[in-house]
Amino acid sequence: MLQAVGVEATEVRTPEQLDSVDALVMPGGESTTMSMLLEFNELLAPLATRLAGGIAVFGTCAGMILLSREIIDGRPDQHAFGAIDLRVRRNGFGRQIDSFEIDLDVCGLDAPYPAVFIRAPIVEEAGPDVEVLASVDGRPVLCRQGRTLVAAFHPELSGDGRLHTFFVERCL
């Protein structure tokens, strides 16, 4: 999606690659596995340092979970980087069978955004400096704090590049 909106994208798998990027997208997936892989690939401390230094980051689904300040129902060894002041619950919208698609009204976008939710986290609490950009049933699903943007859904699956453009234009 980044390439589709005109941004050069590089995969980050090593600390050296992390040092070379100006911004980061932390994708969806399984958050506990991602946490373990960050440790295994010696990216945990370098990522924490970059996030504390204010690197622009867009976390989607599992990325949102990892970027939050607190993970409810996570594993004890799972990492929360605290890049955004959120308490999130893993799989809060339900299991795989509960996956859904919905058109979201997003602050800053002129038309609804087609959002795909797959085992999505729920925001249980947002801090006072968090800007809620979209909600489902009163629950925040798209939030921003400074240079950090997070989505409980998978914008890369929608075929709509507007949120990636939003990230590039407002967070970099």
CYANA upper distance limits for C-alpha pairs under 8 A (distance plus 0.5 A):
  1 MET  CA      5 VAL  CA      6.91
  1 MET  CA    156 GLU  CA      6.61
  1 MET  CA    159 GLY  CA      8.26
  1 MET  CA    161 GLY  CA      6.65
  1 MET  CA    164 HIS  CA      7.45
  2 LEU  CA      6 GLY  CA      6.92
  2 LEU  CA      7 VAL  CA      5.67
  2 LEU  CA      8 GLU  CA      7.42
  2 LEU  CA      9 ALA  CA      6.83
  2 LEU  CA    161 GLY  CA      8.28
  2 LEU  CA    164 HIS  CA      6.88
  2 LEU  CA    165 THR  CA      8.43
  3 GLN  CA      7 VAL  CA      5.41
  3 GLN  CA      8 GLU  CA      6.26
  3 GLN  CA      9 ALA  CA      6.81
  4 ALA  CA    161 GLY  CA      7.69
  5 VAL  CA    161 GLY  CA      6.83
  5 VAL  CA    164 HIS  CA      7.77
  5 VAL  CA    165 THR  CA      6.86
 10 THR  CA     21 VAL  CA      8.26
 11 GLU  CA     17 GLN  CA      8.22
 12 VAL  CA     17 GLN  CA      5.78
 12 VAL  CA     18 LEU  CA      6.20
 13 ARG  CA     17 GLN  CA      7.09
 13 ARG  CA     18 LEU  CA      8.01
 13 ARG  CA     41 ASN  CA      7.68
 13 ARG  CA     43 LEU  CA      8.41
 14 THR  CA     18 LEU  CA      6.84
 14 THR  CA     41 ASN  CA      7.06
 14 THR  CA     42 GLU  CA      7.87
 14 THR  CA     43 LEU  CA      7.06
 15 PRO  CA     19 ASP  CA      6.75
 15 PRO  CA     42 GLU  CA      7.46
 15 PRO  CA     43 LEU  CA      6.11
 15 PRO  CA     46 PRO  CA      6.82
 16 GLU  CA     20 SER  CA      7.06
 17 GLN  CA     21 VAL  CA      7.38
 18 LEU  CA     46 PRO  CA      8.19
 18 LEU  CA     47 LEU  CA      7.96
 22 ASP  CA     55 ILE  CA      7.35
 22 ASP  CA     56 ALA  CA      7.82
 23 ALA  CA     55 ILE  CA      6.25
 23 ALA  CA     56 ALA  CA      5.25
 23 ALA  CA     57 VAL  CA      6.25
 23 ALA  CA    172 LEU  CA      7.54
 24 LEU  CA     55 ILE  CA      7.90
 24 LEU  CA     56 ALA  CA      6.79
 24 LEU  CA     57 VAL  CA      5.17
 24 LEU  CA     58 PHE  CA      6.88
 25 VAL  CA     57 VAL  CA      6.06
 25 VAL  CA     58 PHE  CA      5.16
 25 VAL  CA     59 GLY  CA      6.31
 25 VAL  CA     60 THR  CA      8.34
 25 VAL  CA     63 GLY  CA      8.43
 26 MET  CA     57 VAL  CA      7.66
 26 MET  CA     58 PHE  CA      6.56
 26 MET  CA     59 GLY  CA      5.06
 26 MET  CA     60 THR  CA      6.85
 26 MET  CA     62 ALA  CA      8.28
 26 MET  CA     63 GLY  CA      5.18
 26 MET  CA     64 MET  CA      8.31
 27 PRO  CA     59 GLY  CA      6.41
 27 PRO  CA     60 THR  CA      5.59
 27 PRO  CA     61 CYS  CA      7.42
 27 PRO  CA     62 ALA  CA      7.05
 27 PRO  CA     63 GLY  CA      5.71
 28 GLY  CA     59 GLY  CA      8.14
 28 GLY  CA     60 THR  CA      5.74
 28 GLY  CA     61 CYS  CA      5.24
 28 GLY  CA     62 ALA  CA      5.01
 28 GLY  CA     63 GLY  CA      6.16
 28 GLY  CA    154 HIS  CA      7.26
 29 GLY  CA     34 MET  CA      7.82
 29 GLY  CA     61 CYS  CA      7.79
 29 GLY  CA     62 ALA  CA      6.02
 29 GLY  CA     63 GLY  CA      8.39
 30 GLU  CA     34 MET  CA      6.64
 30 GLU  CA     62 ALA  CA      6.51
 31 SER  CA     35 SER  CA      6.55
 31 SER  CA     62 ALA  CA      5.31
 31 SER  CA     63 GLY  CA      7.71
 31 SER  CA     65 ILE  CA      7.30
 31 SER  CA     66 LEU  CA      7.21
 31 SER  CA     78 GLN  CA      8.43
 32 THR  CA     36 MET  CA      6.83
 32 THR  CA     74 GLY  CA      8.07
 32 THR  CA     75 ARG  CA      7.58
 32 THR  CA     78 GLN  CA      6.29
 33 THR  CA     37 LEU  CA      6.63
 34 MET  CA     38 LEU  CA      6.66
 35 SER  CA     39 GLU  CA      7.08
 35 SER  CA     66 LEU  CA      8.07
 35 SER  CA     78 GLN  CA      6.37
 35 SER  CA     79 HIS  CA      6.49
 36 MET  CA     40 PHE  CA      6.64
 36 MET  CA     78 GLN  CA      8.07
 37 LEU  CA     41 ASN  CA      6.41
 38 LEU  CA     42 GLU  CA      6.61
 38 LEU  CA     43 LEU  CA      5.37
 38 LEU  CA     44 LEU  CA      5.58
 39 GLU  CA     43 LEU  CA      6.52
 39 GLU  CA     44 LEU  CA      5.78
 42 GLU  CA     46 PRO  CA      8.24
 43 LEU  CA     47 LEU  CA      6.24
 44 LEU  CA     48 ALA  CA      6.67
 45 ALA  CA     49 THR  CA      6.67
 46 PRO  CA     50 ARG  CA      6.72
 47 LEU  CA     51 LEU  CA      6.56
 48 ALA  CA     52 ALA  CA      6.53
 48 ALA  CA     81 PHE  CA      6.90
 49 THR  CA     53 GLY  CA      6.60
 50 ARG  CA     54 GLY  CA      6.97
 50 ARG  CA     55 ILE  CA      6.24
 51 LEU  CA     55 ILE  CA      5.89
 51 LEU  CA     56 ALA  CA      8.38
 51 LEU  CA     57 VAL  CA      8.45
 51 LEU  CA     81 PHE  CA      8.22
 51 LEU  CA     83 ALA  CA      6.86
 52 ALA  CA     83 ALA  CA      7.78
 54 GLY  CA    147 ARG  CA      7.43
 55 ILE  CA    147 ARG  CA      7.54
 56 ALA  CA    147 ARG  CA      5.19
 56 ALA  CA    148 THR  CA      6.26
 56 ALA  CA    171 CYS  CA      6.31
 56 ALA  CA    172 LEU  CA      6.27
 57 VAL  CA    147 ARG  CA      7.01
 57 VAL  CA    148 THR  CA      5.50
 57 VAL  CA    149 LEU  CA      6.82
 57 VAL  CA    171 CYS  CA      8.27
 58 PHE  CA     63 GLY  CA      8.14
 58 PHE  CA    148 THR  CA      6.50
 58 PHE  CA    149 LEU  CA      5.23
 58 PHE  CA    150 VAL  CA      6.04
 58 PHE  CA    151 ALA  CA      8.44
 58 PHE  CA    167 PHE  CA      7.45
 59 GLY  CA     63 GLY  CA      4.51
 59 GLY  CA     64 MET  CA      5.11
 59 GLY  CA     65 ILE  CA      8.49
 59 GLY  CA     66 LEU  CA      8.49
 59 GLY  CA     67 LEU  CA      7.36
 59 GLY  CA    148 THR  CA      8.34
 59 GLY  CA    149 LEU  CA      6.86
 59 GLY  CA    150 VAL  CA      5.10
 59 GLY  CA    151 ALA  CA      6.84
 60 THR  CA     64 MET  CA      5.72
 60 THR  CA    150 VAL  CA      6.17
 60 THR  CA    151 ALA  CA      5.25
 60 THR  CA    152 ALA  CA      6.43
 60 THR  CA    153 PHE  CA      6.62
 60 THR  CA    154 HIS  CA      6.43
 60 THR  CA    155 PRO  CA      7.94
 61 CYS  CA     65 ILE  CA      7.09
 61 CYS  CA    120 ALA  CA      6.41
 61 CYS  CA    121 PRO  CA      6.99
 61 CYS  CA    150 VAL  CA      8.26
 61 CYS  CA    151 ALA  CA      6.47
 61 CYS  CA    152 ALA  CA      4.93
 61 CYS  CA    153 PHE  CA      5.76
 61 CYS  CA    154 HIS  CA      6.87
 62 ALA  CA     66 LEU  CA      6.83
 62 ALA  CA    120 ALA  CA      8.48
 62 ALA  CA    121 PRO  CA      8.23
 62 ALA  CA    152 ALA  CA      8.37
 63 GLY  CA     67 LEU  CA      6.65
 63 GLY  CA    150 VAL  CA      7.94
 64 MET  CA     68 SER  CA      6.70
 64 MET  CA    121 PRO  CA      8.47
 64 MET  CA    150 VAL  CA      5.68
 64 MET  CA    151 ALA  CA      6.70
 64 MET  CA    152 ALA  CA      6.94
 65 ILE  CA     71 ILE  CA      7.08
 65 ILE  CA     80 ALA  CA      7.58
 65 ILE  CA     88 VAL  CA      6.86
 65 ILE  CA     89 ARG  CA      8.36
 65 ILE  CA     90 ARG  CA      7.59
 65 ILE  CA    121 PRO  CA      7.56
 66 LEU  CA     71 ILE  CA      8.39
 66 LEU  CA     79 HIS  CA      6.79
 66 LEU  CA     80 ALA  CA      5.27
 66 LEU  CA     81 PHE  CA      6.57
 67 LEU  CA     80 ALA  CA      6.31
 67 LEU  CA     81 PHE  CA      5.52
 67 LEU  CA     82 GLY  CA      6.10
 67 LEU  CA     83 ALA  CA      5.64
 67 LEU  CA     84 ILE  CA      6.66
 68 SER  CA     80 ALA  CA      6.16
 68 SER  CA     81 PHE  CA      6.69
 68 SER  CA     82 GLY  CA      5.38
 68 SER  CA     83 ALA  CA      6.57
 68 SER  CA     84 ILE  CA      5.71
 68 SER  CA     85 ASP  CA      6.64
 68 SER  CA     86 LEU  CA      5.55
 68 SER  CA     87 ARG  CA      6.79
 68 SER  CA     88 VAL  CA      7.37
 69 ARG  CA     80 ALA  CA      6.14
 69 ARG  CA     81 PHE  CA      6.65
 69 ARG  CA     82 GLY  CA      4.17
 69 ARG  CA     83 ALA  CA      7.28
 69 ARG  CA     84 ILE  CA      6.77
 69 ARG  CA     85 ASP  CA      5.99
 69 ARG  CA     86 LEU  CA      6.04
 69 ARG  CA     87 ARG  CA      6.61
 70 GLU  CA     80 ALA  CA      6.47
 70 GLU  CA     82 GLY  CA      7.70
 70 GLU  CA     86 LEU  CA      7.12
 70 GLU  CA     87 ARG  CA      5.23
 70 GLU  CA     88 VAL  CA      6.92
 71 ILE  CA     80 ALA  CA      7.12
 71 ILE  CA     87 ARG  CA      6.46
 71 ILE  CA     88 VAL  CA      5.71
 71 ILE  CA     89 ARG  CA      6.45
 71 ILE  CA     90 ARG  CA      7.66
 72 ILE  CA     87 ARG  CA      7.46
 72 ILE  CA     88 VAL  CA      6.38
 72 ILE  CA     89 ARG  CA      5.19
 72 ILE  CA     90 ARG  CA      7.25
 73 ASP  CA     89 ARG  CA      6.74
 73 ASP  CA     90 ARG  CA      6.95
 74 GLY  CA     78 GLN  CA      6.85
 74 GLY  CA     89 ARG  CA      8.26
 74 GLY  CA     90 ARG  CA      7.29
 82 GLY  CA     86 LEU  CA      8.38
 83 ALA  CA    148 THR  CA      7.32
 84 ILE  CA    130 VAL  CA      7.84
 84 ILE  CA    144 ARG  CA      8.15
 84 ILE  CA    145 GLN  CA      6.54
 84 ILE  CA    148 THR  CA      7.11
 85 ASP  CA    126 ALA  CA      6.52
 85 ASP  CA    127 GLY  CA      5.58
 85 ASP  CA    129 ASP  CA      8.05
 85 ASP  CA    130 VAL  CA      7.10
 85 ASP  CA    145 GLN  CA      8.27
 86 LEU  CA    123 VAL  CA      7.13
 86 LEU  CA    124 GLU  CA      8.01
 86 LEU  CA    125 GLU  CA      6.15
 86 LEU  CA    126 ALA  CA      5.16
 86 LEU  CA    127 GLY  CA      6.70
 86 LEU  CA    130 VAL  CA      8.46
 87 ARG  CA    123 VAL  CA      6.43
 87 ARG  CA    124 GLU  CA      5.96
 87 ARG  CA    125 GLU  CA      5.56
 87 ARG  CA    126 ALA  CA      7.14
 88 VAL  CA    121 PRO  CA      6.76
 88 VAL  CA    122 ILE  CA      6.00
 88 VAL  CA    123 VAL  CA      4.97
 88 VAL  CA    124 GLU  CA      5.96
 88 VAL  CA    125 GLU  CA      7.65
 89 ARG  CA    121 PRO  CA      5.85
 89 ARG  CA    122 ILE  CA      5.72
 89 ARG  CA    123 VAL  CA      6.99
 89 ARG  CA    124 GLU  CA      7.27
 90 ARG  CA    119 ARG  CA      8.34
 90 ARG  CA    120 ALA  CA      7.42
 90 ARG  CA    121 PRO  CA      5.09
 90 ARG  CA    122 ILE  CA      7.34
 91 ASN  CA     95 ARG  CA      6.70
 91 ASN  CA    119 ARG  CA      5.22
 91 ASN  CA    120 ALA  CA      5.49
 91 ASN  CA    121 PRO  CA      5.28
 91 ASN  CA    122 ILE  CA      7.66
 92 GLY  CA    119 ARG  CA      7.81
 92 GLY  CA    120 ALA  CA      6.64
 92 GLY  CA    121 PRO  CA      5.21
 92 GLY  CA    122 ILE  CA      5.17
 93 PHE  CA     98 ASP  CA      7.59
 93 PHE  CA     99 SER  CA      8.30
 93 PHE  CA    119 ARG  CA      6.79
 93 PHE  CA    120 ALA  CA      5.97
 93 PHE  CA    121 PRO  CA      6.73
 93 PHE  CA    122 ILE  CA      6.77
 94 GLY  CA     98 ASP  CA      5.78
 94 GLY  CA     99 SER  CA      7.79
 94 GLY  CA    119 ARG  CA      6.19
 94 GLY  CA    120 ALA  CA      7.63
 95 ARG  CA     99 SER  CA      7.56
 95 ARG  CA    118 ILE  CA      8.29
 95 ARG  CA    119 ARG  CA      5.62
 96 GLN  CA    118 ILE  CA      6.67
 96 GLN  CA    119 ARG  CA      5.85
 98 ASP  CA    118 ILE  CA      8.08
 98 ASP  CA    119 ARG  CA      7.70
 99 SER  CA    116 VAL  CA      8.23
 99 SER  CA    117 PHE  CA      5.92
 99 SER  CA    118 ILE  CA      5.11
 99 SER  CA    119 ARG  CA      6.63
 99 SER  CA    120 ALA  CA      8.32
100 PHE  CA    116 VAL  CA      6.64
100 PHE  CA    117 PHE  CA      5.78
100 PHE  CA    118 ILE  CA      7.34
101 GLU  CA    114 PRO  CA      7.45
101 GLU  CA    115 ALA  CA      6.04
101 GLU  CA    116 VAL  CA      5.05
101 GLU  CA    117 PHE  CA      6.50
102 ILE  CA    114 PRO  CA      6.37
102 ILE  CA    115 ALA  CA      5.89
102 ILE  CA    116 VAL  CA      7.32
103 ASP  CA    112 PRO  CA      5.89
103 ASP  CA    113 TYR  CA      5.72
103 ASP  CA    114 PRO  CA      5.02
103 ASP  CA    115 ALA  CA      6.50
104 LEU  CA    112 PRO  CA      5.57
104 LEU  CA    113 TYR  CA      5.45
104 LEU  CA    114 PRO  CA      6.85
104 LEU  CA    115 ALA  CA      7.08
104 LEU  CA    134 ALA  CA      7.19
104 LEU  CA    135 SER  CA      8.04
104 LEU  CA    136 VAL  CA      8.24
105 ASP  CA    109 LEU  CA      8.14
105 ASP  CA    111 ALA  CA      7.58
105 ASP  CA    112 PRO  CA      5.33
105 ASP  CA    113 TYR  CA      6.98
105 ASP  CA    134 ALA  CA      6.70
105 ASP  CA    135 SER  CA      8.49
106 VAL  CA    111 ALA  CA      8.42
106 VAL  CA    112 PRO  CA      7.18
106 VAL  CA    113 TYR  CA      7.36
106 VAL  CA    133 LEU  CA      6.01
106 VAL  CA    134 ALA  CA      5.45
107 CYS  CA    133 LEU  CA      5.53
107 CYS  CA    134 ALA  CA      7.16
108 GLY  CA    133 LEU  CA      8.47
109 LEU  CA    113 TYR  CA      8.41
109 LEU  CA    162 ARG  CA      8.25
113 TYR  CA    160 ASP  CA      8.13
114 PRO  CA    155 PRO  CA      8.49
114 PRO  CA    158 SER  CA      6.49
114 PRO  CA    160 ASP  CA      8.02
115 ALA  CA    153 PHE  CA      6.69
115 ALA  CA    154 HIS  CA      7.23
115 ALA  CA    155 PRO  CA      6.77
115 ALA  CA    158 SER  CA      6.92
116 VAL  CA    153 PHE  CA      6.01
116 VAL  CA    154 HIS  CA      5.94
116 VAL  CA    155 PRO  CA      7.39
116 VAL  CA    157 LEU  CA      7.28
116 VAL  CA    158 SER  CA      7.21
117 PHE  CA    152 ALA  CA      7.63
117 PHE  CA    153 PHE  CA      5.11
117 PHE  CA    154 HIS  CA      6.87
118 ILE  CA    153 PHE  CA      7.35
118 ILE  CA    154 HIS  CA      8.08
120 ALA  CA    152 ALA  CA      6.05
120 ALA  CA    153 PHE  CA      6.67
121 PRO  CA    152 ALA  CA      6.14
122 ILE  CA    139 ARG  CA      7.51
122 ILE  CA    140 PRO  CA      8.04
122 ILE  CA    141 VAL  CA      7.76
122 ILE  CA    152 ALA  CA      7.55
123 VAL  CA    139 ARG  CA      6.94
123 VAL  CA    140 PRO  CA      6.46
123 VAL  CA    141 VAL  CA      7.57
124 GLU  CA    139 ARG  CA      8.28
126 ALA  CA    130 VAL  CA      6.64
129 ASP  CA    145 GLN  CA      6.90
130 VAL  CA    143 CYS  CA      7.02
130 VAL  CA    144 ARG  CA      6.30
130 VAL  CA    145 GLN  CA      5.42
131 GLU  CA    143 CYS  CA      6.06
131 GLU  CA    144 ARG  CA      5.62
131 GLU  CA    145 GLN  CA      6.65
132 VAL  CA    140 PRO  CA      6.50
132 VAL  CA    141 VAL  CA      8.20
132 VAL  CA    142 LEU  CA      6.62
132 VAL  CA    143 CYS  CA      5.05
132 VAL  CA    144 ARG  CA      7.09
133 LEU  CA    140 PRO  CA      8.08
133 LEU  CA    141 VAL  CA      8.27
133 LEU  CA    142 LEU  CA      5.77
133 LEU  CA    143 CYS  CA      5.93
133 LEU  CA    144 ARG  CA      7.75
134 ALA  CA    140 PRO  CA      6.46
134 ALA  CA    141 VAL  CA      6.22
134 ALA  CA    142 LEU  CA      5.52
134 ALA  CA    143 CYS  CA      7.70
135 SER  CA    139 ARG  CA      5.54
135 SER  CA    140 PRO  CA      4.73
135 SER  CA    141 VAL  CA      5.58
135 SER  CA    142 LEU  CA      7.33
136 VAL  CA    140 PRO  CA      7.05
136 VAL  CA    141 VAL  CA      7.12
141 VAL  CA    150 VAL  CA      8.41
141 VAL  CA    151 ALA  CA      6.07
141 VAL  CA    152 ALA  CA      5.48
141 VAL  CA    153 PHE  CA      7.72
142 LEU  CA    149 LEU  CA      7.94
142 LEU  CA    150 VAL  CA      6.22
142 LEU  CA    151 ALA  CA      4.93
142 LEU  CA    152 ALA  CA      7.00
143 CYS  CA    149 LEU  CA      6.31
143 CYS  CA    150 VAL  CA      5.86
143 CYS  CA    151 ALA  CA      7.07
144 ARG  CA    148 THR  CA      6.08
144 ARG  CA    149 LEU  CA      4.91
144 ARG  CA    150 VAL  CA      6.87
145 GLN  CA    149 LEU  CA      7.13
146 GLY  CA    171 CYS  CA      7.61
147 ARG  CA    170 ARG  CA      8.18
147 ARG  CA    171 CYS  CA      4.97
147 ARG  CA    172 LEU  CA      7.31
148 THR  CA    171 CYS  CA      7.35
149 LEU  CA    167 PHE  CA      7.41
149 LEU  CA    171 CYS  CA      8.09
151 ALA  CA    155 PRO  CA      8.32
154 HIS  CA    158 SER  CA      7.83
155 PRO  CA    159 GLY  CA      8.11
155 PRO  CA    160 ASP  CA      7.72
155 PRO  CA    161 GLY  CA      8.34
155 PRO  CA    163 LEU  CA      7.59
156 GLU  CA    160 ASP  CA      8.05
156 GLU  CA    161 GLY  CA      8.28
161 GLY  CA    165 THR  CA      6.67
162 ARG  CA    166 PHE  CA      6.49
163 LEU  CA    167 PHE  CA      6.63
164 HIS  CA    168 VAL  CA      6.76
165 THR  CA    169 GLU  CA      6.52
166 PHE  CA    170 ARG  CA      6.32
166 PHE  CA    171 CYS  CA      8.24
167 PHE  CA    171 CYS  CA      5.73
167 PHE  CA    172 LEU  CA      7.63
168 VAL  CA    172 LEU  CA      6.01
